[in-house]
Amino acid sequence: MFPRRSSRDPRRPGKPRHALLAAPIALIATVTVVDILAPPSVHLGPFLVAAPAVTASFAGPRATGCIGAIAVLAQAVVAIVRTSLIDLNHSFQLIALILMSVLVTFFAYWRERREGELTRLRSVATAAQDVVLKPLPHRIGPLRIASVYLAAEREAQIGGDLYAAARTTHGTRIVIGDVRGKGLEAVGDAALLLGAFRSAAHRQSDLSSLVAFLEGTVSSDLDDPAAAADENRGEAFITAAVLDVPDYEPALRLINCGHPPPLLLRRGEVGVLDVRRPAPPLGLTEFVDAELFAERFAFEPGDIALLYTDGVIEARDREGTFYPLADRVTGMAAKGPDALLTHLRRDLLRHAGGHLGDDAAMVAIERLPGSS
């Protein structure tokens, strides 16, 4: 999950930005003194426009307007000392300086307003993330869990990737998924699936029934008349991997609905939890008739199951090479889920040059020793 931002907006002027105002003021003072002392044929007044222009790059409209006014006053002082205010050359310099000061002040106002809108959008995205994609607890029964979500779009902290966990009377159920598409529709589909999972995870007796319920929820939403009016909704679906991890059995059960297969880290080695009978993505059962069959895999104390979305393995470097996830996690199991995801997050961003082409989510689940 993304770290929460401080309640103070870092864009608002504070002590560092007030200190920066000394630079344009010093520029005005320097240009004024030199212009007064310069020979009659030398005119440095045009350089004063740099003061409000520079101020507009880091300060708001009030500070920019004040610096512009000081620059105009300084130009007037130069005109009075050297000739007079009605001197043609100084008059044009004053007019040009006033116009440029007004222009950059308007620019500062527009930039500050735009930054305020972006700040509000980030706040909305953070609130939506807290509601839709709730943080996973670090400990659930005999499991230790860590999760991370990396959004491709910097201004939107949540997209179509999803994960959730729920306790049952006999164990823990976990889902990770990826909604086809981006934007608000993807967020809505993710919220729909997560709500259905949290509602039914503890009520459905077996994993197949739970996945069937999730499939019914997604399909019924796609059949809604309002959704049918959108020509792109007919291509919507959700890939998902749904796990059931019993408390007192060294195993896990998995139904994979078109999702990248989880990895199993055991004693420094990496295996793939590749099901023999995969199910189609949620929302596509009308096109593919497949049985929902939960396959069993050994999951012993000390093992770590790594769930991820395709944004991880499809991240490319400058040469177009995909991120080699299995190679990068080899030997990492002994460090635990938190250290594993911290390493992968840093390594993935380094591989992709700091910017992902798609949202990426990862969940690491460790069965603690002595739990089975």
N, C-alpha and C positions, 0 to 999 in steps of 0.2 A: 504494500500500500504506500501511497505517497505520504511524505511527512507533512504534517499540518503547518500552515503558515502562521506566523505571528499575527496577532490582531492588529498590530501597527502596519500600515501599508508602507513597504519600503520605497515607494515612489514619491511619497510626500516629502517635502523639503524638511530636512532636519539640520543638525549641526554641521555635518559634512558639506551639505549643499550651501548653507549660509557661508561657510568658509570659502567656497568656490567663488562667491560674489566679490571677494577681494581682488580676483584677477581682472575682471572688466573695469572695476573702479580704478585699479592701478594703471590699466591701459589708458583710461580717460585722462587721468592725472598726467601721465607721461606725455601723451600726445599734446595735451593742452600746453604744458610748460615748453616743450620743444617747439611747438608751432609759434608760440609767442616770441621765443628767442631766435627763431629762424630768420634768414634774410627775407625781404619782401617778396622775392620771386618764388619762394618755397611755401607751399600750402599743404599741411598735413591733416586738415579737417576731415577729408573723406575717410581717413582711417578710424574715425570715431564710430562709424557705423558698425565696426567689428564688435564693439562692446555689447550692444543689445542683441546682436546676432549670436554671439557666443553664449550669452545668458539664456537665450531661448532654448538652447540645446539641453540645458539641465534644470532650469527653474521654471516656475509658473508664470502666468501673465502679469501678476502684480509686480514681481521682482523684475521681469523683463521691461515692463512699462516704466518702472522707477529708474532703471539703468538708462533707458532711452531718454527719459526726461533729464537726467544728469548730463548725458552726452550732448543734448540740445543746449542746455544751460552752459556747458563748457564751450561749445562752438560760439555761442553768443558772446561770452567773455572774450574769446579770441578775437572776434569781429570788432568789439568795442575797443580793445587794447590796440589792435593793429590798424584799423581804419574806422569803420562805423557799421552799424547794423544794416544800413541801407546800401552798403557797398554791393555792387552787383554780384561779384564772385562769392562773397560770404552769404548773401541772400539765397543764392542757388544752393550753396552747401547746407544752409539751415533747412530749406524746403526739402531737399533730398533726404537729409537726416531724419526729419520729422516723418516723412512718408515711410522710410525704411523701418523706423522704430514702431510705427503703427502696424506695419505689415508683420514684423517678427513677433510683436505682442499678440496679434491675432493667431499666428502660428502656434505660439506657446499655449494660448487658450485652447485651440483645437487639439493639440497634443495632450494636454492635461485632461480634457474631456474624454478623449479616446482611451487614455490609460485608465480613467475611472470606469469606463464601460468594460474594459478587459478585466479589471479587478473584480467587478461585480459578476462577470461571467465565470471567473475562477471560483468565486465564492459559491455560486450556484452549482458548479461542477463538483466542488468539494462536498456540498450538502447532498447532492444526488448520489455521490459515491458512498457517503455514510449510510444512506437509506437503502440503496440497491445492493451495493457490494460491501456488506458488513465485514469488518476485520475478523479473521478466524482466530479463535482462542489459541494460545500457545500450547495448551494441554487439554486434551479431550480423552477422558478415560485412560487407557494404557498407551495412548499415542501422544507424541510430541509433534507439533505442526508449525510450519513457517510458510508464509505466502508473500508474493510480490506481484505488483501490477505495474506495467510500464506502458503508458499511453503513447501512441505514435504522434498524436496531435498535442502540442504543448499547451494549447488553450483549453483542452478538454481532458480532464483527468479520468474519464471513464468512457468506455466504448462498448464493443460487443463481446469482449471476453468476460468470462464469469467463473466463479467458484463459490462453493458453500459447503458447510459440514453440519450434520445433525446427529444427535444422540438417539439411540433406540434402547430398548430394554436389554438387548444382547450385544450391542456394539456401536459402531460409528459408521455413518454413511456419508460419502463425499462425492461431489460432482464438480467437474470442470468442463467448460464448454466454450464454444466460439460461434457467435452469430454471424451468418453471412451478411456482409454489408457493413456500413458505418453510419454514424450520425444518430439522430434521435430515434429512428426506427429500430436500429440495432440495440440502443439502450432500452427501449420499450420491450423488445423481445427478450433481452437478458433479464429484465425485471420480471417478466411473465414466467419464465422458466424457474428463476430462483424462488419466486413466491410459491409456485406449484411444488417445488422440491421441499421447501421448508414446511409446507403444509402437510405433505403426504409421506415424508421420509420415515416418520415414526409410526404411521398408520398402516402402511403396506407391509404385509408379512414377509414377502420375499422380494429380491432385487428385480426380478422380471416384472412383477406387478407394479413396482415403483416406476420402472422405465416405461411400461405401458401407459401408466397414468400421465407421465410427462409427455409422451408422444401424443396422447389424446388432447392434452392441454394446448400443445403447440399447433396441432392440426386444426383444432376447433377455432383457434385464433386466426389461422390463415383462411379458414372458410367463412369468416365473418364478412357480411356484405360491405362493411366500411373498408375492410382490408382488401377485398376483391376489387374495389374501385381503383386501387393503385396497381398499375400494370406491372410494377416491379415486385410486388408482394408474392406473385405466383412462383418466383424463383427463390423465395426465402426458405432457409432451413437452419438448423443448429446442429453442429457436431458436438458430441459430448462423450465423456467417459464417466461412468457411475460405478463407484466402489462400495463394497460392504466389508468392513473390517470387524470381525467378531472379537470380543474382549478376551476370551479364554481359548482361542484356537490359533495356532501359528500359521494363519492363512488369510487370504483376502479373496473376495469374489468380484469379478469385473464384467461389466457389459460395455462394450465399446461401440458407440454409434458414429462411425465414420471419423473418429478423432485420432490424432497421433497417439501411438501406443505409449503408455507410461514406461519409465525405466525403473529397474530395481537395482539398488546399490547394496552389495553384500560383500563384506570383507575385501574391499578394494577392487572388486570386479563389478562390471555393469552388464545387466541382462535386460532384455526387452520383454515386457508383458504383452506379447502378441497373441490375441485370441484367435482361435481356429475358426470360429463362426461369428464374424462381425455383423452387427446390425446396421441398417441404413441410418443416416442422419435423421434427427427428429424433424418431423414435418414432411418426410418423403415416403411414408409407408404406402401411400396410394400408388406410388410408382414401383416400389420394390416390396415384395412380400417376403418377409424374413422372420424367423422365430427369434424371440428374445431369450437368449440362453446365457446364464451367468457361469463363467468359467472360473475355476479355482486355481490359485497360485499360492505357493508357499511364501509366507511372510513372517519370518522368525524375528525374535528379539535382536535388536541391533540393525536390522534391515531398514533401508530408507526407500520408499516409493516416491519417485519424482514425476509429478503430473505437470503438463505444460501445454500451451497452445501453439498453433503453427507459426505465430509471430516470432517465436524463439528460433525454431529450426530454419525458418525462411529468411532470417536476417542475413544480409550480405555485406561483405567488406568491399573495398574499392575495386578489387579484381573480380567481384561477382561471386565469390565463394560463399556457400551457405555456412551458417554457424554449426560447427561439429559438436553438438551437445554431448553425445555419448563419450567422445574423447575428452572433453573438458571436465567431466565429472568423475573420471576414473581416479580412484584413490581418495575421493573426497568423503566417503561415507562416515569415516571415523570422526569427522569434525562436527557432525550434527546438522539438523535442518537449517538453523539460522545461519551458521557459517557457510553452509553450502550455497544458499540463495544469495547471501551477500557476495560471495565469490562470483557466482554466475551473473548476477546483475551487473557488477563492475566489468566482468569479462565480456559480456554480451554487448554492452554499450561501447566498449573499446573496439570490439570487432566491427560493429556497425558504424563506427565513426561518430558516435554520440547521438545518432538519430535513427530511429527504427522506422521501417516502411509500413509496419502494421503493429497493432496493439499486441502486447505479449504478457502472459500471465504464467506464473509457476507456483506450484504447491508441493512442498516436501513433507512427507509423513514418515515418522520413525516409530517403530514399535519398541517400547522401552524394555530393557532387560527385566526378567522376573514377572512379566505380565501374562505369560501363558504356561 
